[in-house]
């Protein structure tokens, strides 16, 4: 029984990851999170912003055309 326990504990690495690998993983997660929120912003807000500006531009052109016809 003790032999099996020592064989098992010998296979467990002392340090599973180096500190540099840990920092790299944290950096990867940070960039991934920033990218997610940036895409969330771009997909949600920017389309609304561009769509609203296009509608306003259309209304302004329509109003200008009606004003020219009314003269």
C-alpha positions as CSV (number, residue, x, y, z in Angstrom):
1,X,0.0,0.0,0.0
2,X,2.8,2.4,0.9
3,X,4.5,1.4,-2.4
4,X,1.5,2.5,-4.4
5,X,1.3,5.8,-2.6
6,X,4.9,6.6,-3.3
7,X,4.5,5.7,-6.9
8,X,1.5,8.0,-7.1
9,X,3.2,10.9,-5.4
10,X,6.3,10.5,-7.6
11,X,4.2,11.2,-10.7
12,X,2.7,14.5,-9.4
13,X,4.9,17.3,-10.6
14,X,6.2,19.7,-7.9
15,X,5.4,22.8,-10.0
16,X,2.7,22.1,-12.5
17,X,3.3,25.4,-14.4
18,X,6.1,27.9,-14.4
19,X,5.3,31.4,-13.3
20,X,5.9,32.7,-16.8
21,X,3.2,30.3,-18.1
22,X,0.8,31.6,-15.5
23,X,1.5,35.2,-16.5
24,X,1.0,34.3,-20.2
25,X,-2.3,32.6,-19.4
26,X,-3.5,35.6,-17.4
27,X,-2.5,37.9,-20.3
28,X,-4.3,35.7,-22.7
29,X,-7.5,35.8,-20.6
30,X,-7.2,39.6,-20.3
31,X,-6.9,40.1,-24.1
32,X,-9.7,37.6,-24.7
33,X,-12.0,39.5,-22.2
34,X,-11.1,42.9,-23.7
35,X,-11.8,41.5,-27.2
36,X,-15.2,40.1,-26.1
37,X,-16.4,43.4,-24.6
38,X,-15.1,45.4,-27.6
39,X,-17.0,43.1,-30.0
40,X,-20.1,43.4,-27.8
41,X,-19.8,47.2,-28.0
42,X,-19.2,47.2,-31.8
43,X,-22.0,44.8,-32.6
44,X,-24.6,46.4,-30.3
45,X,-23.8,50.1,-30.1
46,X,-22.1,51.0,-33.4
47,X,-24.9,49.5,-35.5
48,X,-27.5,51.5,-33.6
49,X,-25.4,54.6,-34.0
50,X,-24.8,54.2,-37.7
51,X,-28.5,53.2,-38.3
52,X,-29.7,56.3,-36.5
53,X,-27.4,58.6,-38.3
54,X,-28.5,57.1,-41.7
55,X,-32.2,57.6,-40.8
56,X,-31.5,61.2,-39.7
57,X,-29.6,61.9,-42.9
58,X,-32.6,60.5,-44.9
59,X,-35.0,62.7,-43.0
60,X,-32.8,65.8,-43.6
61,X,-32.6,65.2,-47.3
62,X,-36.4,64.6,-47.5
63,X,-37.0,67.8,-45.6
64,X,-34.6,69.8,-47.8
65,X,-36.3,68.4,-50.9
66,X,-39.8,69.3,-49.6
67,X,-38.5,72.8,-48.7
68,X,-37.1,73.3,-52.2
69,X,-40.4,72.2,-53.8
70,X,-42.4,74.5,-51.5
71,X,-40.6,77.7,-52.8
